[in-house]
Structure formats: structure tokens, C-alpha cells
Amino acid sequence: MPDKTTVKQRGNSGNLRPFKKGQSGNPNGRPKKINTIPDILRKIGEEEGAANGNTKLEVVMRKIFQYALEGKSWAVQFIADRTEGKAIERLQTTEIDRDELIIE
């Protein structure tokens, strides 16, 4: 059995024009974008960071590369993860039969 509101709306052509002529459906406009941490970091990274014109992001990446050449394993891993992609971690699972499950 349909509700009363559904029956009323079917015959009402006023529902096809929910806003008055000249009135916006969204008077306040689209909400402003919220800055997230990655957005803020990208903005900072694009700023000039050295006298030679490199961005701050380039300065940081060069420093990480320097650490990798010095033998810092975290820097080597960081570079490898971003150039080759992170390795897929494979897990081996076994199926347990309900009859084998013992709860004490």
C-alpha cells in the first residue's frame, strides 16, 4: 500500500519546479574545500626552498637520497617503495574444519 505522500506527489506538477523563478537551488554556493594535511604538505613542498631555485620538496628528496647513499636503510626503503612500489605481502592461511576445533 503506497503512503499518502507518494500518492499526493504523483499528481502534483508543482514538484517539478521546487524553486521559485530566479531563486537558486544552492544559495550559499558550493562549500569551500577543507585543507587536508596532504594538501598543506603539497603546498609547502611547492614553495622555493633553496637559493638555487629548487622547491622544498626537491631539497627534502635530495637529502633522503644522500642518506640512502650513506647507508641509512630507512632511506633506501623509502626510495624503493616510491620508485618500485611496495612489495605485496602474501599471507598463507589454512582452513580449519569445525570438527577439528577444540575449545577448552
Secondary structure, DSSP 8 states (H G I E B T S, - for coil): ---HHHHHHHT-GGGG--S-TT--SSTT-S------HHHHHHHHHHSB-STTS-BHHHHHHHHHHHHHHTT-HHHHHHHHHHHT-------------GGG----
